[in-house]
Amino acid sequence: MRTSAFFLSTLKEAPNEAELVSHKLMLRAGLISRLGSGLYSWMPLGLRVLRKIEQIVREEMNRAGALELFLPAVQPAELWQESGRWDRFGPQMLKIKDRHERDFCFGPTHEEVITDIARREIRSYRQLPVHFYQIQTKFRDEIRPRFGVMRAREFIMKDGYSFHADFASLEREYRNMFETYSRIFDRLELEYRAVAADTGAIGGTGSHEFHVLADSGEDVIAYGVDSDYAANVELAEALAPATARAPASQPMSRVATPGQHNIEEVSAFLKLPAKRIVKTLMVVTGDGREVFILLRGDHMLNAVKADRKFLLNEGFRFATEVEVRARLGADPGSIGPVGNHGLLVLADRAVMAMNDFACGANETDYHLTGVNFGRDLPEPAETADLRDVVEGDPSPDGKGVLGICRGIEVGHIFQLRTKYSEALGATFLDEAGQSRPMEMGCYGIGVSRIVAAAIEQNHDERGIVWPMPIAPFEIAIAPVGYRKSPEVKALADRLHQELAAAGIDVLLDDRDERPGVMFADLELIGIPHRITIGERGLRQGQVEYVSRRTGTTQMVEADGVTAFAKALVR
């Protein structure tokens, strides 16, 4: 490909609305063009990357035995009403009406549609298992679209759905997809981790997320420093302390703490480390009960774990300041479990190892020190794992300690079980002729999000540094003086022709730009290998090779440059 026959549009500066590195670089490199809030056009350069990712995904899904199909993006409301998700999915769903005033949505996902196909087409256990997948556009009306294609309203996703006669078959396919996804991200040459995850709104039993590791990632991952353990922090278990609680050694004292309300302020005022303070949160469960949650001062509440604890009571919410004052007579920053006015007390495991701790006194601007369970207040009614794990915590697999990193979720696999098949009546006849609901699995990859995630992981101060398998072009030819030197033009044209004939994605920059502009553009768009041809080098019979990733340069004999270039991409 020649730049004169291509559409290359680069910017020196990114628009002001761009925040993440990937968003800035995708706009500057001309991969995407903004149409509206959360809506982006994929330009020719970006589409080349997108199609390469799609192809790797498609090849591995086909290799795994999945069957590709293509489902409608617009879906009738009746299906979603059958599953119960028409109202539950929330404002992210874009609801529309046709000319007959019938309700539809622009599909945010396709569980209902694929389950409808299964209930119509599958009758017998002999037709199972089967796995369908598609690569298609989805729409979710994000309340705050941001970060370019990382959190766009319209995006491209690979979603797959498997149907099974029994759970054992579903488990086999789940393992198959875990291995398939691992192969996909290996081939994309991205650093990633597969982590145990919460099933969230999709539902089901088992779940794993695949994260591309990047400091800008929204998700926090706990991993075993000395093992293969990995889990989203939402799910990673914080083990109970291995040491027993020490006996009381201090009397309980009431201390004035004027204007000191958060843990940092109280810690500094009392000259106590945060881990010696009990943080008290008042929450209200779904059935109206008021509960104290106790955490060590240096720990953070894990809302997913707490919500799971209160699940039978339809979750929980934090009490308002008005509710706290009405019940306890104190500001929220001064509440504590001593004399708790009859509230149920639920303590995190780490709290149970604490002695001589400080906490709020249930009196505005006062705290208690030297507090001990069993002497100054009853043992908590319940204990549970309620906190986020932190770096250095024991690994739940018993192998060493945990490390913490950030990741960008680009894939998610679920064991849906019978949630949708039961709701939509997707049944089959088993070997005994009995009707049973199908077991289901669900497997998603954010194809367009991978583009941004790859950039977040692979960039420098000059621009994008693409992994070879998804680079829009594999080799760039940069001729200096292309239209002034017949020798430069002849070699550049011959090299371009020979590499293209060999099936290599090559870009010849024939714009006749100044070298600085040409090199800056090629570095910005991130082509892995660059061969520079200039008159000065040709006088010595040489051209220059530059690696985009390492920045290393090498002089190559002009006569052997084609063989050298071919070897770069093998």
C-alpha positions as a printed NumPy array, in Angstrom:
array([[  0.   ,   0.   ,   0.   ],
       [  1.188,   3.491,  -0.873],
       [  0.259,   6.487,   1.262],
       [ -0.78 ,   8.246,  -1.942],
       [ -3.44 ,   5.558,  -2.424],
       [ -4.368,   5.367,   1.255],
       [ -6.102,   7.766,   3.651],
       [ -3.554,   8.743,   6.277],
       [ -4.729,  11.579,   8.512],
       [ -2.625,  12.402,  11.592],
       [ -2.828,  15.169,  14.183],
       [ -0.072,  16.798,  16.222],
       [ -2.379,  17.273,  19.218],
       [ -5.359,  15.294,  20.481],
       [ -8.747,  17.006,  21.012],
       [ -9.379,  18.299,  24.524],
       [-12.04 ,  15.685,  25.317],
       [ -9.554,  12.829,  24.974],
       [ -8.409,  11.556,  28.394],
       [ -6.795,   8.127,  28.135],
       [ -3.604,   7.605,  26.146],
       [ -5.398,   5.206,  23.808],
       [ -8.149,   7.736,  23.093],
       [ -5.614,  10.459,  22.325],
       [ -3.464,   8.259,  20.118],
       [ -6.375,   6.711,  18.216],
       [ -7.6  ,  10.193,  17.295],
       [ -4.11 ,  11.541,  16.543],
       [ -3.173,   8.525,  14.414],
       [ -6.441,   8.705,  12.489],
       [ -7.715,   5.285,  13.571],
       [-11.13 ,   6.666,  14.532],
       [-13.179,   9.817,  13.992],
       [-15.722,  11.079,  16.53 ],
       [-19.308,  11.316,  15.311],
       [-21.041,  12.046,  18.615],
       [-20.924,  11.19 ,  22.308],
       [-19.68 ,   7.604,  22.518],
       [-19.996,   7.14 ,  18.741],
       [-16.933,   6.691,  16.52 ],
       [-16.323,   6.003,  12.852],
       [-13.567,   3.485,  12.173],
       [-11.223,   5.002,   9.613],
       [ -9.239,   2.838,   7.144],
       [ -6.162,   2.596,   9.379],
       [ -8.163,   1.637,  12.469],
       [-10.302,  -0.802,  10.52 ],
       [ -7.209,  -2.717,   9.447],
       [ -6.37 ,  -3.298,  13.124],
       [ -9.956,  -4.205,  13.967],
       [-10.189,  -6.741,  11.137],
       [ -6.933,  -8.424,  12.18 ],
       [ -8.262,  -8.874,  15.7  ],
       [-11.559, -10.199,  14.351],
       [ -9.709, -12.69 ,  12.176],
       [ -7.679, -14.107,  15.063],
       [-10.847, -14.39 ,  17.162],
       [-12.708, -16.059,  14.298],
       [ -9.934, -18.547,  13.569],
       [ -9.673, -19.663,  17.195],
       [-13.44 , -19.867,  17.704],
       [-13.766, -22.006,  14.571],
       [-10.842, -24.146,  15.707],
       [-12.659, -24.683,  19.03 ],
       [-15.725, -26.039,  17.223],
       [-18.011, -23.005,  17.525],
       [-20.318, -22.137,  14.62 ],
       [-20.552, -18.557,  13.37 ],
       [-23.907, -16.954,  12.685],
       [-25.218, -13.384,  12.58 ],
       [-28.164, -12.213,  14.655],
       [-30.365,  -9.118,  14.257],
       [-29.172,  -6.022,  16.08 ],
       [-32.771,  -4.848,  16.572],
       [-34.721,  -7.139,  18.9  ],
       [-38.447,  -7.301,  19.766],
       [-39.456,  -6.323,  23.298],
       [-41.456,  -9.534,  23.753],
       [-38.304, -11.636,  24.118],
       [-36.889,  -9.372,  26.808],
       [-40.239,  -9.273,  28.578],
       [-40.27 , -13.08 ,  28.626],
       [-36.846, -13.194,  30.284],
       [-37.823, -10.432,  32.71 ],
       [-35.013,  -8.13 ,  31.589],
       [-37.008,  -5.52 ,  29.625],
       [-37.415,  -3.413,  32.749],
       [-34.49 ,  -4.779,  34.787],
       [-31.739,  -4.051,  32.254],
       [-32.114,  -0.363,  32.972],
       [-31.523,   2.851,  31.022],
       [-28.492,   1.395,  29.214],
       [-30.963,  -0.287,  26.86 ],
       [-31.846,   1.847,  23.838],
       [-35.582,   1.261,  23.341],
       [-37.197,   2.168,  20.045],
       [-40.571,   1.834,  18.313],
       [-41.357,   0.92 ,  14.729],
       [-44.002,   2.597,  12.56 ],
       [-46.681,   0.389,  14.156],
       [-45.706,   1.567,  17.663],
       [-44.313,  -1.865,  18.543],
       [-41.46 ,  -1.893,  21.056],
       [-37.938,  -2.96 ,  20.115],
       [-34.446,  -2.435,  21.46 ],
       [-31.063,  -2.068,  19.827],
       [-29.407,  -5.158,  21.242],
       [-26.992,  -4.638,  24.123],
       [-26.482,  -8.416,  24.23 ],
       [-28.108, -11.485,  22.621],
       [-28.98 , -14.093,  25.274],
       [-32.699, -13.775,  24.534],
       [-32.335, -13.956,  20.751],
       [-30.059, -17.01 ,  20.755],
       [-32.221, -18.808,  23.329],
       [-35.233, -18.189,  21.105],
       [-33.373, -19.885,  18.245],
       [-32.51 , -22.834,  20.501],
       [-36.09 , -23.348,  21.675],
       [-37.346, -23.28 ,  18.083],
       [-34.642, -25.42 ,  16.487],
       [-33.399, -27.875,  19.138],
       [-35.689, -30.73 ,  20.132],
       [-33.5  , -33.656,  21.139],
       [-30.383, -34.373,  23.184],
       [-28.922, -35.697,  19.921],
       [-28.61 , -32.079,  18.711],
       [-26.54 , -31.104,  21.748],
       [-24.051, -29.722,  22.522],
       [-23.881, -26.813,  20.102],
       [-22.043, -23.484,  20.299],
       [-23.033, -20.452,  18.213],
       [-21.094, -17.185,  18.033],
       [-21.145, -13.906,  16.15 ],
       [-19.035, -10.762,  15.752],
       [-21.435,  -7.858,  15.737],
       [-22.217,  -4.291,  16.771],
       [-23.864,  -3.736,  20.17 ],
       [-25.351,  -0.604,  21.679],
       [-25.48 ,   0.337,  25.354],
       [-26.568,   3.839,  26.28 ],
       [-23.743,   4.595,  28.714],
       [-24.623,   7.388,  31.141],
       [-21.15 ,   8.841,  30.64 ],
       [-19.406,   7.594,  27.495],
       [-15.687,   8.229,  27.836],
       [-12.216,   7.058,  26.959],
       [-12.982,   6.706,  23.248],
       [-13.799,   3.145,  22.18 ],
       [-12.918,   1.895,  25.674],
       [-16.363,   2.895,  26.942],
       [-18.343,   3.796,  23.86 ],
       [-22.091,   3.476,  23.376],
       [-21.695,   1.516,  20.141],
       [-19.046,  -1.186,  20.059],
       [-18.063,  -4.421,  18.354],
       [-18.253,  -7.634,  20.336],
       [-17.773, -11.341,  19.809],
       [-20.527, -13.05 ,  21.748],
       [-20.965, -16.812,  21.843],
       [-23.579, -19.061,  23.449],
       [-23.416, -22.785,  24.036],
       [-26.268, -25.226,  24.765],
       [-25.869, -28.525,  26.588],
       [-27.806, -31.545,  27.807],
       [-26.113, -31.558,  31.216],
       [-23.792, -29.557,  33.446],
       [-20.819, -31.839,  32.794],
       [-21.016, -30.942,  29.102],
       [-21.236, -27.236,  29.954],
       [-18.145, -27.539,  32.155],
       [-16.203, -29.142,  29.294],
       [-17.128, -26.299,  26.939],
       [-16.303, -23.736,  29.6  ],
       [-12.79 , -25.206,  29.857],
       [-12.6  , -25.276,  26.06 ],
       [-13.451, -21.559,  25.921],
       [-10.992, -20.737,  28.708],
       [ -8.251, -22.366,  26.637],
       [ -9.527, -20.756,  23.431],
       [ -9.509, -17.283,  24.923],
       [ -6.021, -17.871,  26.251],
       [ -4.873, -18.804,  22.736],
       [ -6.544, -15.687,  21.32 ],
       [ -4.749, -13.327,  23.691],
       [ -1.487, -15.231,  23.239],
       [ -1.777, -14.717,  19.491],
       [ -2.583, -11.031,  19.967],
       [  0.738, -10.832,  21.883],
       [ -0.857,  -8.981,  24.793],
       [  0.098,  -9.345,  28.445],
       [ -3.09 , -10.543,  30.128],
       [ -4.504, -12.439,  33.08 ],
       [ -7.562, -14.652,  33.373],
       [ -9.228, -13.947,  36.707],
       [-12.118, -15.461,  38.648],
       [-14.959, -12.938,  38.617],
       [-18.442, -12.151,  39.863],
       [-21.262, -13.06 ,  37.454],
       [-22.979,  -9.689,  37.926],
       [-26.127,  -8.834,  35.969],
       [-25.618, -11.609,  33.389],
       [-26.193, -14.246,  36.08 ],
       [-25.148, -17.892,  36.336],
       [-22.619, -19.72 ,  38.487],
       [-19.015, -19.742,  37.22 ],
       [-17.3  , -16.745,  35.645],
       [-13.83 , -15.67 ,  34.48 ],
       [-12.708, -12.335,  33.11 ],
       [ -9.749, -11.81 ,  30.788],
       [ -7.855,  -8.591,  31.464],
       [ -5.168,  -6.842,  29.441],
       [ -2.766,  -5.512,  32.067],
       [ -2.334,  -1.735,  32.019],
       [ -1.851,   0.949,  34.655],
       [ -4.862,   2.805,  33.265],
       [ -7.194,  -0.18 ,  33.733],
       [-10.461,   0.395,  35.583],
       [-10.414,  -3.054,  37.189],
       [ -8.2  ,  -4.085,  40.087],
       [ -6.808,  -7.618,  40.004],
       [ -5.393,  -9.659,  42.85 ],
       [ -2.847, -12.27 ,  41.782],
       [ -0.581, -14.78 ,  43.46 ],
       [  2.994, -13.503,  43.399],
       [  4.223, -17.103,  43.606],
       [  1.298, -18.939,  41.993],
       [ -1.219, -18.89 ,  39.137],
       [ -4.002, -17.553,  41.361],
       [ -5.817, -14.498,  39.973],
       [ -9.189, -12.947,  40.741],
       [-10.973,  -9.658,  40.379],
       [-10.723,  -7.802,  43.682],
       [-14.517,  -8.008,  43.839],
       [-14.152, -11.761,  44.263],
       [-10.705, -12.348,  45.786],
       [-11.057, -13.794,  49.277],
       [ -9.436, -12.02 ,  52.208],
       [ -8.477, -14.849,  54.537],
       [ -9.072, -14.659,  58.275],
       [ -5.977, -13.593,  60.282],
       [ -3.792, -16.544,  61.216],
       [ -3.042, -15.171,  64.702],
       [ -5.546, -15.13 ,  67.553],
       [ -6.735, -11.904,  69.16 ],
       [ -4.445, -10.636,  71.954],
       [ -6.007,  -9.988,  75.381],
       [ -7.044,  -6.499,  76.482],
       [ -4.206,  -4.426,  77.919],
       [ -5.731,  -0.917,  78.075],
       [ -8.801,   0.584,  79.749],
       [-11.497,   2.014,  77.502],
       [-11.317,   5.821,  77.44 ],
       [-13.529,   8.529,  75.948],
       [-11.455,  11.077,  74.002],
       [-12.559,  14.378,  72.487],
       [-11.764,  14.51 ,  68.777],
       [-13.169,  17.873,  67.635],
       [-13.559,  18.118,  63.882],
       [-11.894,  14.718,  63.296],
       [-14.289,  12.562,  61.313],
       [-12.528,  10.379,  58.724],
       [ -9.981,   7.653,  59.438],
       [ -6.98 ,   9.711,  58.309],
       [ -7.921,  12.633,  60.566],
       [ -8.675,  10.447,  63.591],
       [ -5.498,   8.409,  63.07 ],
       [ -3.333,  11.529,  63.007],
       [ -5.126,  13.114,  65.97 ],
       [ -4.927,  10.012,  68.199],
       [ -1.44 ,   9.121,  66.937],
       [ -2.706,   5.61 ,  66.164],
       [ -2.114,   3.728,  62.879],
       [ -5.286,   3.201,  60.853],
       [ -5.035,  -0.557,  61.387],
       [ -5.671,   0.083,  65.13 ],
       [ -8.983,   1.831,  64.406],
       [-12.34 ,   0.186,  63.683],
       [-14.285,   1.889,  60.908],
       [-18.063,   1.687,  61.444],
       [-20.502,   1.905,  58.532],
       [-24.26 ,   1.995,  59.032],
       [-26.199,   0.38 ,  56.192],
       [-29.841,  -0.425,  55.511],
       [-30.73 ,  -3.812,  53.985],
       [-33.341,  -4.33 ,  51.326],
       [-35.893,  -5.429,  53.912],
       [-35.306,  -2.329,  56.043],
       [-32.947,  -3.624,  58.739],
       [-30.273,  -1.24 ,  60.011],
       [-26.864,  -2.906,  60.332],
       [-23.373,  -1.92 ,  61.483],
       [-20.526,  -3.114,  59.254],
       [-17.143,  -3.06 ,  61.   ],
       [-13.876,  -2.821,  59.067],
       [-10.279,  -2.261,  60.038],
       [ -9.45 ,   1.389,  59.432],
       [ -6.963,   0.729,  56.649],
       [ -9.325,  -1.596,  54.769],
       [-12.028,  -0.786,  52.206],
       [-15.52 ,  -2.272,  52.067],
       [-16.034,  -4.631,  49.123],
       [-19.541,  -3.77 ,  47.963],
       [-19.92 ,  -6.959,  45.921],
       [-19.057,  -9.162,  48.902],
       [-21.354,  -7.173,  51.183],
       [-24.179,  -7.271,  48.648],
       [-23.775, -11.033,  48.372],
       [-24.008, -11.266,  52.165],
       [-27.319,  -9.37 ,  52.136],
       [-28.602, -10.959,  48.923],
       [-31.601, -12.666,  50.564],
       [-32.619,  -9.198,  51.772],
       [-32.267,  -7.709,  48.279],
       [-28.942,  -6.024,  48.888],
       [-28.137,  -2.95 ,  50.95 ],
       [-27.541,   0.792,  50.811],
       [-25.581,   3.176,  53.002],
       [-27.658,   4.985,  55.597],
       [-28.072,   8.713,  55.012],
       [-26.648,  11.287,  57.421],
       [-30.202,  12.033,  58.564],
       [-30.845,   8.345,  59.301],
       [-27.562,   8.013,  61.213],
       [-28.252,  11.035,  63.402],
       [-31.851,   9.972,  64.03 ],
       [-30.828,   6.498,  65.159],
       [-27.536,   7.185,  66.981],
       [-27.58 ,  10.884,  67.807],
       [-24.163,  11.48 ,  66.278],
       [-22.564,  12.517,  63.005],
       [-21.528,   9.583,  60.75 ],
       [-17.819,  10.215,  61.431],
       [-18.267,   9.593,  65.157],
       [-20.311,   6.378,  65.25 ],
       [-19.1  ,   3.068,  66.651],
       [-20.276,  -0.377,  67.855],
       [-20.145,   0.287,  71.614],
       [-23.717,   0.796,  72.83 ],
       [-25.031,   0.349,  69.321],
       [-28.713,   0.983,  70.025],
       [-29.713,  -2.559,  69.111],
       [-28.278,  -2.669,  65.59 ],
       [-27.082,  -5.984,  64.163],
       [-23.258,  -5.965,  64.013],
       [-21.506,  -7.595,  61.075],
       [-17.709,  -7.56 ,  61.303],
       [-15.038,  -8.248,  58.737],
       [-12.714, -11.13 ,  59.609],
       [ -9.746,  -8.815,  60.195],
       [-11.644,  -6.927,  62.905],
       [-11.91 , -10.102,  64.968],
       [ -8.146, -10.118,  65.53 ],
       [ -8.113,  -6.557,  66.923],
       [ -7.68 ,  -5.579,  70.569],
       [ -7.282,  -2.218,  72.312],
       [ -8.718,  -0.503,  69.231],
       [-10.252,   2.93 ,  68.722],
       [-13.717,   3.618,  67.331],
       [-16.437,   6.248,  67.286],
       [-18.235,   6.929,  70.587],
       [-21.708,   7.52 ,  69.093],
       [-21.272,  11.123,  70.206],
       [-20.298,  13.831,  67.759],
       [-16.59 ,  14.789,  68.063],
       [-15.758,  11.946,  70.463],
       [-14.005,   8.604,  70.033],
       [-13.202,   5.682,  72.313],
       [ -9.756,   4.13 ,  72.71 ],
       [ -8.689,   0.862,  74.319],
       [-11.874,  -0.898,  73.18 ],
       [-12.063,  -4.703,  73.393],
       [-14.661,  -7.256,  72.37 ],
       [-16.097,  -9.322,  75.196],
       [-15.313,  -6.648,  77.793],
       [-16.621,  -3.365,  76.363],
       [-19.048,  -4.693,  73.785],
       [-20.432,  -8.091,  72.77 ],
       [-18.769, -10.221,  70.139],
       [-20.232,  -9.336,  66.702],
       [-23.354, -11.261,  65.737],
       [-21.715, -12.341,  62.466],
       [-18.333, -12.245,  60.785],
       [-17.631, -12.476,  57.066],
       [-15.134, -11.566,  54.362],
       [-16.275,  -8.015,  53.582],
       [-13.174,  -6.16 ,  52.406],
       [-10.967,  -5.67 ,  49.392],
       [ -7.762,  -7.651,  49.568],
       [ -4.552,  -5.63 ,  49.648],
       [ -1.009,  -6.258,  48.479],
       [  0.776,  -8.647,  50.831],
       [ -2.366, -10.467,  51.993],
       [ -2.024, -14.276,  52.052],
       [ -3.014, -15.81 ,  48.726],
       [ -6.292, -17.786,  48.976],
       [ -4.622, -20.787,  47.316],
       [ -2.181, -21.024,  50.224],
       [  0.843, -20.22 ,  48.049],
       [  2.617, -17.064,  49.146],
       [  1.095, -13.611,  49.111],
       [ -1.031, -11.47 ,  46.808],
       [  0.078,  -8.729,  44.475],
       [ -2.265,  -6.088,  43.042],
       [ -2.331,  -4.82 ,  39.464],
       [ -4.79 ,  -3.044,  37.185],
       [ -6.393,  -4.449,  34.087],
       [ -8.789,  -3.674,  31.249],
       [-11.525,  -6.271,  30.881],
       [-11.603,  -7.495,  27.281],
       [-13.222, -10.917,  27.68 ],
       [-15.701, -12.647,  29.98 ],
       [-16.991, -16.224,  30.091],
       [-20.003, -17.387,  32.117],
       [-21.701, -20.592,  33.105],
       [-25.269, -19.36 ,  32.697],
       [-26.77 , -22.744,  33.607],
       [-30.586, -22.645,  33.054],
       [-31.345, -18.98 ,  33.845],
       [-32.468, -18.123,  30.306],
       [-33.556, -21.546,  29.089],
       [-36.055, -21.823,  31.959],
       [-37.32 , -18.264,  31.511],
       [-37.821, -18.71 ,  27.752],
       [-38.827, -22.385,  27.708],
       [-35.774, -23.691,  25.824],
       [-36.17 , -27.412,  26.533],
       [-35.146, -30.691,  24.924],
       [-36.054, -34.352,  25.253],
       [-33.388, -36.417,  27.01 ],
       [-32.609, -40.077,  26.392],
       [-35.549, -41.093,  28.587],
       [-37.923, -38.866,  26.64 ],
       [-38.199, -36.384,  29.509],
       [-38.336, -32.646,  28.836],
       [-35.479, -30.706,  30.45 ],
       [-34.146, -27.131,  30.235],
       [-30.868, -26.735,  28.357],
       [-27.698, -25.822,  30.223],
       [-26.142, -22.67 ,  28.749],
       [-22.773, -20.938,  28.576],
       [-22.031, -17.373,  27.455],
       [-18.671, -16.133,  26.129],
       [-17.86 , -12.531,  25.175],
       [-14.856, -10.629,  23.8  ],
       [-14.8  ,  -6.855,  23.35 ],
       [-13.221,  -6.737,  19.896],
       [-13.169,  -2.958,  19.499],
       [-12.092,  -2.518,  23.13 ],
       [ -9.044,  -4.724,  22.479],
       [ -7.727,  -2.069,  20.074],
       [ -7.697,   0.538,  22.836],
       [ -6.412,  -1.917,  25.451],
       [ -3.523,  -2.914,  23.197],
       [ -2.528,   0.755,  22.866],
       [ -2.773,   1.332,  26.63 ],
       [ -0.276,  -1.499,  27.052],
       [  1.893,  -0.667,  24.035],
       [  2.838,   2.987,  23.567],
       [  5.62 ,   5.451,  24.234],
       [  6.117,   9.208,  24.016],
       [  6.166,   9.041,  20.203],
       [  2.944,   7.103,  19.714],
       [  1.581,   3.585,  19.341],
       [  3.817,   0.496,  19.413],
       [  1.671,  -2.248,  17.879],
       [  2.221,  -5.945,  18.53 ],
       [  3.021,  -7.468,  15.15 ],
       [ -0.145,  -9.614,  14.749],
       [ -2.505,  -6.622,  14.899],
       [ -0.4  ,  -3.829,  13.391],
       [ -2.179,  -2.095,  10.484],
       [  1.035,  -2.547,   8.491],
       [  3.976,  -4.766,   9.352],
       [  6.733,  -2.833,   7.571],
       [  7.033,   0.825,   6.601],
       [  9.299,   2.004,   3.807],
       [ 10.489,   5.579,   4.372],
       [ 12.263,   6.923,   1.275],
       [ 14.091,  10.223,   1.856],
       [ 13.928,  12.293,  -1.347],
       [ 11.515,   9.896,  -3.099],
       [ 10.662,  12.347,  -5.861],
       [ 14.144,  13.822,  -6.155],
       [ 16.389,  10.753,  -6.338],
       [ 15.804,   8.143,  -9.056],
       [ 17.945,   5.645,  -7.101],
       [ 15.889,   6.075,  -3.907],
       [ 12.612,   5.812,  -5.808],
       [ 13.712,   2.727,  -7.749],
       [ 14.752,   0.775,  -4.646],
       [ 11.693,   1.884,  -2.637],
       [  9.328,   0.848,  -5.445],
       [ 11.073,  -2.503,  -5.953],
       [ 11.106,  -3.304,  -2.223],
       [  7.43 ,  -2.359,  -1.923],
       [  6.473,  -4.541,  -4.877],
       [  8.453,  -7.559,  -3.685],
       [  7.155,  -7.397,  -0.1  ],
       [  3.555,  -6.956,  -1.228],
       [  3.952,  -9.928,  -3.583],
       [  5.147, -11.974,  -0.602],
       [  1.905, -11.217,   1.257],
       [  3.456,  -8.75 ,   3.693],
       [  1.439,  -5.74 ,   4.823],
       [  3.773,  -2.96 ,   3.741],
       [  3.258,   0.804,   3.595],
       [  5.388,   2.911,   1.257],
       [  5.367,   6.564,   2.288],
       [  5.517,   8.223,  -1.108],
       [  4.187,  11.623,   0.048],
       [  7.599,  13.286,  -0.412],
       [  7.338,  14.8  ,   3.072],
       [ 10.314,  16.093,   5.02 ],
       [ 12.075,  13.217,   6.857],
       [ 11.073,  14.545,  10.291],
       [  7.373,  14.64 ,   9.38 ],
       [  7.506,  11.233,   7.708],
       [  9.291,   9.549,  10.638],
       [  6.965,  11.186,  13.206],
       [  3.863,   9.932,  11.39 ],
       [  5.202,   6.399,  11.006],
       [  6.165,   6.279,  14.676],
       [  2.779,   7.687,  15.718],
       [  0.806,   5.012,  13.856],
       [  3.088,   2.362,  15.321],
       [  4.284,   0.213,  12.41 ],
       [  6.662,  -2.354,  13.981],
       [  9.476,  -2.173,  11.403],
       [ 10.799,   0.736,   9.324],
       [ 13.278,   0.668,   6.487],
       [ 14.689,   4.079,   5.57 ],
       [ 16.161,   4.545,   2.102],
       [ 18.287,   7.612,   1.402],
       [ 20.881,   8.771,  -1.08 ],
       [ 23.646,   8.95 ,   1.516],
       [ 23.197,   5.332,   2.548],
       [ 22.847,   4.11 ,  -1.01 ],
       [ 26.284,   5.53 ,  -1.835],
       [ 27.614,   2.885,   0.578],
       [ 25.101,   0.335,  -0.715],
       [ 23.095,   0.374,   2.51 ],
       [ 19.684,   1.214,   3.957],
       [ 18.708,   1.739,   7.597],
       [ 16.416,  -0.519,   9.617],
       [ 14.671,   0.778,  12.789],
       [ 12.682,  -1.308,  15.262],
       [  9.665,   0.659,  16.514],
       [  9.545,  -1.238,  19.825],
       [ 13.184,  -1.147,  20.827],
       [ 14.382,   1.869,  18.835],
       [ 17.475,  -0.07 ,  17.75 ],
       [ 18.913,   0.719,  14.334],
       [ 20.88 ,  -1.449,  11.936],
       [ 22.481,  -0.82 ,   8.563],
       [ 21.454,  -3.415,   5.971],
       [ 22.962,  -4.14 ,   2.579],
       [ 20.648,  -2.693,  -0.065],
       [ 21.007,  -5.749,  -2.292],
       [ 19.713,  -8.04 ,   0.486],
       [ 17.04 ,  -5.776,   1.967],
       [ 14.085,  -7.769,   0.62 ],
       [ 15.268, -11.001,   2.235],
       [ 16.032,  -9.094,   5.429],
       [ 12.54 ,  -7.549,   5.493],
       [ 10.807, -10.86 ,   4.853],
       [ 12.672, -12.417,   7.755],
       [ 11.305,  -9.716,  10.095],
       [  7.716, -10.942,   9.798],
       [  8.228, -14.708,   9.676]])
